[in-house]
Amino acid sequence: MESAFVFYPRNVREIADKARGYWSVYRKVRKILKEVPVAPDRWTYSDLAIAPPGNDENDRLDIYQATAGGEGALARKRRDDMLRAGRGRVPSVEAADCASAGQIHQPLS
């Protein structure tokens, strides 16, 4: 069992450290919230996260280029988008893309 003369001072110090950390974060956030409404480019600023989706948006993301199934996922999305747009029968690219990603096994003869 810990002595009260050790426990309470340590407890007060921990509370003070946490309060100082919370105050620091609060000041940083408050500063950002004051800067945003007066920023000169606030109406023209855009980045990938807030930009409207485009046709080639996913092609530019590294996650689709760095993973094994990324290209297959993009090909399937393109095929599904074409089907939803009503462009008639679209050749199946899923089997070829999945096979290149190693997801489909060829039948044994």
N, C-alpha and C positions, 0 to 999 in steps of 0.2 A: 504494500500500500504506500502511495506517495504522500509526502507531507503537504499540507495545505500551503506552507510557505514556499514550496517549489511549484505546485500545481497552478495556483491562481496567478502568480506573476507570469508564468509561461503562457497560460490561457489568455491573459490580457494582451501580451505581446503578439500572439497569433491573431487575435481579433483586430488589433491595431494594424498589423501587416496586411490583413485582408481588406480592411477599410481603406488603407492607402492605395492598394491595387485597384479596388473598385473606383475610387475617386480619380485615379489616373485614367482609367478607361472612360469614365464619364466625361472628363475634360476633353479627351481626344474626340469622342463622338460628338460632343456639343460643338467643338470647333468645326468639324466636318459639316454638321447640320447648319451652321451659320454661313459657311462658305458656299454651299450648293445653290441656294436661291439667288445669290448675287453673281454667280459665275457667268462670264460673258458668253460662253459657248454652251450654255445649258440647253438651248433649244436645238442645237445642231449636232451635239455629241452623239456618237453611236459606236457600238462595238459589236462583236459577234453575239454576245449574250443577249443584247436587247434589240438587235436588228431584226427586221421581218425576215422570215425564212425565204431563201432563194432556191433555185433549182440545183445549184452546185455547192450548196452550203456544206453538206456532209462530205463532199470530196476533199474539202480543204482541211478537215479536222484530222489531226495526227492519229487519233485513236483508231480510225478506220484503216489507216495505212500501216500501223504498227502491230495489229493483231491478225491472227490467222483467219478468223472468220469475218473480218471487216469488209473485205471486197465482196464476199458472198452476201453479206447483209445489205450492202449498197445496191448490188445487182437485184436482189429481191425487192428492195424498196422501189427502185426504178420501175421494175416490172409491175408491181402493185399500183404505183401511181399511174402508169399507162393504162392499166385495166380500169381504174377508177375514172379516168378521163374519158373512157368509152372509145378508145382507139382500136376496137376490134380485138381479134385474137392476137396475142403476143406470144412469140416462141418462148418455150420454157427455158429460162437460163438458170433456174434453181439447181438442177441436177449437175450441170457443168461447173457452176460455182462451188457447190458443196463438195463435188469430187476433187476440185483443185484444193479445197481447204482440208481434204482428208476426212470428210464426214460421211461419205457414201462408199460402201465397199462393193466392189464389182462381184457379181455372182460367180461362183465356181462352175466350170464346165466339165 
